[in-house]
């Protein structure tokens, strides 16, 4: 069974039913977290969040305590300091690499690209101990500083960035680049004046993914920044939870406070996300 859409395409009834159902199921945990963030600890411990309408237990104290905590405001700034360079740096390096893989001929180009893409399947956890040794006191001595996590997120984000941008650039008309070469433009000029502006959807798509990944990261921030003055907001939220479960009511409120900035980034760039991610999937 199928139904006709406004643009003439046909969509199955199964897809029409399944898509809203999956969206609702995906949203339920977030709704539960939001409701719990407005409930007292006693109410949340004694009844389920779905009983809030008739059980009560509503309070704004959770948000008041979170917003009044100076460590949260400081860690929010730290997260911005971490996330912005850790998003810009891999895009900058990957864009140059993607241009080379697409428009420049050099030996073993395809083999090198395959190796870079293969790095995406390697778990980043296997690199933590070598990186701790390299960045720690016995190495560069920068562990605990912002530059350490900038380097790590740049390195870990590069394979995906190169893959996305290279696939997108491969869909661009080669005649434009050839015309620029005939006119005497260098590769640097061609990249900045032609390829980079035309690749903005893919760049924005990866920027969205990378920013959300870095902002929500706990493991790298915990290991390489620690819980001191440079800690990120995710580490601050993790420290709110005591060993006996204390602070769960603050954790839910803090989670929504920390979501404000990434939500603004996502909704600001979402129109580029699907276009940038799917542009290189089919070429013809």
MODARA-V256466 format. One record per backbone hydrogen bond with DSSP energy under -1.0 kcal/mol. CO is the residue of the C=O (numbers start at 1). NH is the residue of the N-H. If there is no record, write none. Layout:
CO:NH  CO:NH
This chain:
1:13  3:11  5:8  9:5  11:3  12:16  13:17  14:18  15:19  17:21  18:22  19:23  20:24  21:25  22:26  23:27  24:28  27:31  28:32  29:33  30:34  31:35  32:36  33:37  35:38  36:39  38:59  40:44  41:45  42:46  43:47  48:51  49:52  51:55  52:56  57:40  60:64  61:65  62:66  63:67  64:68  66:69  69:72  69:73  70:74  71:75  72:76  73:77  74:78  75:79  76:80  77:81  78:82  79:83  80:84  82:86  84:88  85:89  87:91  88:92  89:93  90:94  91:95  92:96  93:97  94:98  95:99  96:100  97:101  98:102  99:103  100:104  106:109  108:112  109:113  110:114  111:115  112:116  113:117  114:118  115:119  117:120  118:121  119:122  123:126  124:127  125:128  127:131  128:132  129:133  130:134  131:135  132:136  134:140  135:142  135:143  136:139  136:141  142:145  145:148  146:150  147:151  148:152  149:153  150:154  151:155  152:156  153:157  154:158  157:161  158:162  159:163  160:164  161:165  162:166  163:167  164:168  165:169  166:170  168:171  169:172  173:176  174:178  175:179  176:180  177:181  178:182  179:183  180:185  181:184  186:190  187:191  188:192  189:193  190:194  190:195  191:196  194:198  195:199  197:200  199:203  200:204  201:205  202:206  203:207  204:208  205:209  206:210  207:211  208:212  209:213  210:214  211:215  212:216  218:222  219:223  220:224  221:225  221:226  224:144  228:231  232:236  233:237  234:238  235:239  242:245  245:248  246:242  247:251  248:252  249:253  250:254  251:255  252:256  253:257  254:258  257:260  259:263  260:264  261:265  262:266  263:267  264:268  265:269  266:270  269:272  272:276  273:277  274:278  275:279  278:281
